[in-house]
Amino acid sequence: MLGGGKWDERGGRPVIFKMKIKDITIGLVSSKCDLLGKCKDKIDKPFLCRAYPFLPVYDYNNKLKTLIPASIFDIIYQIKEFTSPCKVNDFQKNFDHYNDNKFFLNLDVYSKFYLKVLEIFYKVIKKNILMETKNFTKNNKKFWRVFEKLYLSGLIFSSSTLKNDIYKEYLKAVDFDKNFNLLDEERYLSF
């Protein structure tokens, strides 16, 4: 993350998503990148770039549980079982890659927790997309209008149990590692 919330050299202002849940705050920070993969020797690749085309979700004992597509469109294609135009997302080939990759196997509890949070969001997106578009196909213009409405309004992330599910995952992480906490997270998310 580039400090101060200022414009960065890659062309974008960082976007911060924060959610307060009981006594903790979780946060995700995003910044636009226009380097198109030509970042070698320019920056340390952020996690998403290293993980692309999937986000690997591990349990706290380093067992790879699942892969979540790293882009919202690939998530939608997977949920609706559409054929993706993206040819780099061979699930089994990538599953083996993430299962054997030392970088991912050495993730700390914080990284594993946030990947589990993304899995929780994925499940919410899946439920909402399937509920709102059950009879639509990829070529149905109404499907894409409904998706756009859900996405742009934030309703795609709507769930009555989302915060509770995230907090339960937080408690699992604390149970695994007694030093794990997010009590200071708010401080890191202030710009």
C-alpha positions as a Markdown table, in Angstrom:
| # | Residue | x | y | z |
|---|---|---|---|---|
| 1 | Met | 0.0 | 0.0 | 0.0 |
| 2 | Leu | 1.2 | 3.4 | -0.8 |
| 3 | Gly | 1.0 | 5.7 | 2.2 |
| 4 | Gly | -1.1 | 8.8 | 2.7 |
| 5 | Gly | -3.9 | 7.9 | 0.3 |
| 6 | Lys | -2.2 | 10.0 | -2.3 |
| 7 | Trp | -2.1 | 9.3 | -6.0 |
| 8 | Asp | 0.4 | 6.6 | -6.7 |
| 9 | Glu | 2.9 | 6.2 | -9.6 |
| 10 | Arg | 0.7 | 3.5 | -11.1 |
| 11 | Gly | -2.1 | 6.0 | -11.8 |
| 12 | Gly | -4.7 | 5.4 | -9.2 |
| 13 | Arg | -5.9 | 6.6 | -5.8 |
| 14 | Pro | -6.1 | 3.8 | -3.2 |
| 15 | Val | -9.6 | 2.6 | -2.4 |
| 16 | Ile | -10.3 | 1.5 | 1.1 |
| 17 | Phe | -13.1 | -0.8 | 2.0 |
| 18 | Lys | -13.7 | -1.0 | 5.8 |
| 19 | Met | -16.2 | -3.0 | 7.8 |
| 20 | Lys | -16.7 | -2.7 | 11.5 |
| 21 | Ile | -17.7 | -6.0 | 13.2 |
| 22 | Lys | -18.2 | -5.9 | 16.9 |
| 23 | Asp | -14.8 | -5.0 | 18.4 |
| 24 | Ile | -12.8 | -5.4 | 15.2 |
| 25 | Thr | -12.4 | -3.6 | 11.8 |
| 26 | Ile | -11.5 | -5.5 | 8.7 |
| 27 | Gly | -10.2 | -3.7 | 5.7 |
| 28 | Leu | -9.2 | -4.2 | 2.1 |
| 29 | Val | -7.0 | -1.7 | 0.2 |
| 30 | Ser | -7.0 | -1.6 | -3.6 |
| 31 | Ser | -5.0 | 0.5 | -6.0 |
| 32 | Lys | -5.3 | 0.7 | -9.7 |
| 33 | Cys | -2.3 | -0.6 | -11.7 |
| 34 | Asp | -1.6 | 0.3 | -15.3 |
| 35 | Leu | 1.7 | -1.7 | -15.6 |
| 36 | Leu | 0.0 | -4.6 | -17.5 |
| 37 | Gly | 2.3 | -7.2 | -16.0 |
| 38 | Lys | 5.4 | -5.2 | -16.8 |
| 39 | Cys | 6.3 | -4.5 | -13.2 |
| 40 | Lys | 9.4 | -6.6 | -12.8 |
| 41 | Asp | 12.1 | -4.6 | -11.2 |
| 42 | Lys | 9.7 | -1.6 | -10.7 |
| 43 | Ile | 7.6 | -2.7 | -7.7 |
| 44 | Asp | 7.0 | -5.7 | -5.5 |
| 45 | Lys | 4.0 | -7.4 | -7.0 |
| 46 | Pro | 1.0 | -7.1 | -4.7 |
| 47 | Phe | -0.6 | -10.3 | -3.5 |
| 48 | Leu | -3.4 | -10.3 | -6.1 |
| 49 | Cys | -0.9 | -10.1 | -9.0 |
| 50 | Arg | 1.1 | -13.0 | -7.5 |
| 51 | Ala | -2.0 | -15.1 | -7.1 |
| 52 | Tyr | -3.8 | -14.3 | -10.4 |
| 53 | Pro | -5.9 | -15.9 | -11.9 |
| 54 | Phe | -7.2 | -17.4 | -8.6 |
| 55 | Leu | -7.1 | -16.5 | -4.9 |
| 56 | Pro | -6.1 | -19.6 | -3.0 |
| 57 | Val | -8.0 | -20.3 | 0.2 |
| 58 | Tyr | -6.1 | -22.3 | 2.8 |
| 59 | Asp | -7.1 | -23.5 | 6.2 |
| 60 | Tyr | -4.8 | -22.4 | 9.1 |
| 61 | Asn | -2.8 | -25.6 | 8.8 |
| 62 | Asn | -1.7 | -24.8 | 5.2 |
| 63 | Lys | -4.2 | -27.2 | 3.5 |
| 64 | Leu | -5.5 | -25.7 | 0.2 |
| 65 | Lys | -9.3 | -25.7 | 0.4 |
| 66 | Thr | -10.4 | -24.0 | -2.7 |
| 67 | Leu | -9.6 | -21.5 | -5.4 |
| 68 | Ile | -11.7 | -18.4 | -6.0 |
| 69 | Pro | -11.4 | -16.6 | -9.4 |
| 70 | Ala | -9.5 | -13.3 | -8.9 |
| 71 | Ser | -11.8 | -11.1 | -11.0 |
| 72 | Ile | -15.5 | -10.4 | -10.6 |
| 73 | Phe | -16.2 | -11.5 | -14.2 |
| 74 | Asp | -14.5 | -14.8 | -13.7 |
| 75 | Ile | -16.4 | -15.3 | -10.5 |
| 76 | Ile | -19.7 | -14.7 | -12.3 |
| 77 | Tyr | -18.6 | -17.0 | -15.2 |
| 78 | Gln | -17.8 | -19.8 | -12.6 |
| 79 | Ile | -21.0 | -19.3 | -10.6 |
| 80 | Lys | -23.2 | -19.4 | -13.7 |
| 81 | Glu | -21.2 | -22.2 | -15.3 |
| 82 | Phe | -20.6 | -20.0 | -18.4 |
| 83 | Thr | -17.6 | -20.8 | -20.6 |
| 84 | Ser | -15.0 | -18.1 | -19.8 |
| 85 | Pro | -13.1 | -16.3 | -22.5 |
| 86 | Cys | -10.1 | -16.3 | -20.1 |
| 87 | Lys | -7.8 | -19.2 | -21.0 |
| 88 | Val | -5.5 | -19.0 | -18.0 |
| 89 | Asn | -7.9 | -20.2 | -15.5 |
| 90 | Asp | -7.5 | -24.0 | -15.7 |
| 91 | Phe | -8.8 | -24.9 | -12.3 |
| 92 | Gln | -6.9 | -28.2 | -11.8 |
| 93 | Lys | -3.6 | -27.0 | -13.2 |
| 94 | Asn | -3.7 | -23.9 | -10.9 |
| 95 | Phe | -4.9 | -26.0 | -7.9 |
| 96 | Asp | -1.7 | -28.0 | -8.2 |
| 97 | His | 0.4 | -24.8 | -8.6 |
| 98 | Tyr | -1.0 | -23.2 | -5.4 |
| 99 | Asn | -0.8 | -26.5 | -3.5 |
| 100 | Asp | 2.9 | -26.8 | -4.2 |
| 101 | Asn | 4.0 | -23.1 | -4.2 |
| 102 | Lys | 6.2 | -22.1 | -1.2 |
| 103 | Phe | 5.1 | -18.5 | -1.4 |
| 104 | Phe | 1.5 | -19.4 | -0.8 |
| 105 | Leu | 2.2 | -22.2 | 1.7 |
| 106 | Asn | 4.1 | -19.7 | 3.9 |
| 107 | Leu | 1.2 | -17.2 | 4.2 |
| 108 | Asp | 0.7 | -15.8 | 7.7 |
| 109 | Val | -2.5 | -16.1 | 9.7 |
| 110 | Tyr | -3.6 | -12.6 | 8.6 |
| 111 | Ser | -3.3 | -13.5 | 4.9 |
| 112 | Lys | -5.2 | -16.8 | 5.5 |
| 113 | Phe | -7.9 | -14.9 | 7.4 |
| 114 | Tyr | -8.4 | -12.4 | 4.7 |
| 115 | Leu | -8.6 | -15.1 | 2.0 |
| 116 | Lys | -11.2 | -16.8 | 4.1 |
| 117 | Val | -13.1 | -13.5 | 4.3 |
| 118 | Leu | -13.0 | -13.4 | 0.5 |
| 119 | Glu | -14.4 | -16.9 | 0.4 |
| 120 | Ile | -17.2 | -15.7 | 2.6 |
| 121 | Phe | -17.9 | -12.8 | 0.2 |
| 122 | Tyr | -17.7 | -15.3 | -2.7 |
| 123 | Lys | -20.5 | -17.4 | -1.1 |
| 124 | Val | -22.6 | -14.3 | -0.7 |
| 125 | Ile | -22.1 | -13.3 | -4.3 |
| 126 | Lys | -22.9 | -16.8 | -5.5 |
| 127 | Lys | -26.1 | -16.9 | -3.5 |
| 128 | Asn | -27.3 | -13.5 | -4.7 |
| 129 | Ile | -26.3 | -14.1 | -8.3 |
| 130 | Leu | -28.1 | -17.4 | -8.5 |
| 131 | Met | -31.1 | -16.1 | -6.7 |
| 132 | Glu | -31.5 | -13.1 | -9.0 |
| 133 | Thr | -30.5 | -14.6 | -12.3 |
| 134 | Lys | -31.6 | -18.3 | -12.1 |
| 135 | Asn | -33.2 | -18.5 | -15.5 |
| 136 | Phe | -30.7 | -16.2 | -17.4 |
| 137 | Thr | -28.0 | -17.3 | -19.8 |
| 138 | Lys | -24.8 | -15.5 | -20.7 |
| 139 | Asn | -26.3 | -14.2 | -23.9 |
| 140 | Asn | -29.3 | -12.8 | -22.2 |
| 141 | Lys | -28.9 | -9.0 | -22.0 |
| 142 | Lys | -31.2 | -9.0 | -19.0 |
| 143 | Phe | -28.7 | -11.1 | -17.1 |
| 144 | Trp | -25.9 | -8.5 | -17.6 |
| 145 | Arg | -28.3 | -5.7 | -16.6 |
| 146 | Val | -29.3 | -7.5 | -13.4 |
| 147 | Phe | -25.6 | -8.2 | -12.7 |
| 148 | Glu | -24.6 | -4.6 | -13.2 |
| 149 | Lys | -27.4 | -3.4 | -10.9 |
| 150 | Leu | -26.4 | -5.8 | -8.2 |
| 151 | Tyr | -22.7 | -5.0 | -8.5 |
| 152 | Leu | -23.0 | -1.2 | -8.8 |
| 153 | Ser | -25.6 | -0.9 | -6.0 |
| 154 | Gly | -23.5 | -3.2 | -3.7 |
| 155 | Leu | -26.5 | -5.6 | -3.4 |
| 156 | Ile | -24.3 | -8.4 | -4.8 |
| 157 | Phe | -22.6 | -8.3 | -1.3 |
| 158 | Ser | -25.9 | -8.2 | 0.7 |
| 159 | Ser | -26.3 | -10.8 | 3.4 |
| 160 | Ser | -27.9 | -10.9 | 6.8 |
| 161 | Thr | -25.2 | -13.2 | 8.1 |
| 162 | Leu | -22.1 | -11.7 | 6.4 |
| 163 | Lys | -20.7 | -9.9 | 9.5 |
| 164 | Asn | -21.5 | -12.8 | 11.8 |
| 165 | Asp | -19.8 | -15.3 | 9.4 |
| 166 | Ile | -16.7 | -13.0 | 9.2 |
| 167 | Tyr | -16.6 | -12.7 | 13.0 |
| 168 | Lys | -16.8 | -16.5 | 13.4 |
| 169 | Glu | -13.8 | -16.8 | 11.0 |
| 170 | Tyr | -12.0 | -14.2 | 13.1 |
| 171 | Leu | -12.6 | -16.3 | 16.2 |
| 172 | Lys | -11.2 | -19.4 | 14.4 |
| 173 | Ala | -8.0 | -17.5 | 13.5 |
| 174 | Val | -7.6 | -16.3 | 17.1 |
| 175 | Asp | -8.2 | -19.9 | 18.3 |
| 176 | Phe | -5.4 | -21.1 | 15.9 |
| 177 | Asp | -3.0 | -18.3 | 16.8 |
| 178 | Lys | -3.5 | -16.6 | 20.2 |
| 179 | Asn | -1.4 | -13.6 | 19.0 |
| 180 | Phe | -3.7 | -12.9 | 16.1 |
| 181 | Asn | -5.9 | -9.9 | 16.4 |
| 182 | Leu | -7.3 | -7.1 | 14.3 |
| 183 | Leu | -7.8 | -4.6 | 17.1 |
| 184 | Asp | -5.2 | -2.2 | 15.6 |
| 185 | Glu | -6.4 | -2.7 | 12.0 |
| 186 | Glu | -8.4 | 0.6 | 12.1 |
| 187 | Arg | -5.1 | 2.5 | 12.6 |
| 188 | Tyr | -3.6 | 1.0 | 9.4 |
| 189 | Leu | -6.7 | 1.8 | 7.4 |
| 190 | Ser | -6.7 | 5.6 | 8.1 |
| 191 | Phe | -5.3 | 7.9 | 5.4 |
